[in-house]
């Protein structure tokens, strides 16, 4: 389930973090730790590293709340991007420092595949519920358009529209390139 937050909430949260309000960090952690952990887990494919990345994301936000700029986008997106960036960096470090071209190509392939999968997960959890539900019925329960329409109480045309839009959103996952930050 996506946790949409209005821009004012994001600005208030940043202000509370700047004031050192520990309760604000607790609220953020409760709301967004599953998102950060899920992205990191998907990229790293292991729990310990994912937990480390999640802790680092929230540690950075606590230590330097000014890194998040509400004018640049929602806090949810900042947390997701930061988890993605840190997990990819960890994956690259774990890949070793070999100069072998084949090793470097394999490491780059793994990073791309993990990034695409993490982005797809983020897109699915962020998309509106009607689109997500239609996609889940089609994929997980192997229902066709007529069955999805009947199950949701909508027309077949509306079911096709939802599926088409959901798939269009998912198709953007492969072209996603997270911004590089030091």
Number of C-alpha atoms within 10 A of each C-alpha: 11 16 11 11 11 10 14 11 14 19 17 13 20 25 15 16 21 16 11 14 14 11 11 19 19 13 12 17 17 10 13 20 21 12 23 26 24 23 31 33 23 20 27 24 14 11 14 12 18 24 17 15 27 28 17 15 24 22 13 14 21 19 12 13 19 14 12 19 14 18 9 9 12 19 23 20 14 18 22 23 18 25 28 28 22 19 28 22 14 18 21 17 10 11 15 11 10 9 8 8 9 10 14 16 11 12 17 15 12 18 19 18 14 23 27 22 17 21 26 20 17 20 19 22 15 15 17 14 13 14 19 20 18 24 23 16 17 16 11 8 10 12 16 15 19 14 15 25 18 12 12 14 11 12 14 17 12 14 24 17 14 19 22 15 15 21 15 11 15 18 14 13 18 14 11 13 11 13 8 6 7 3
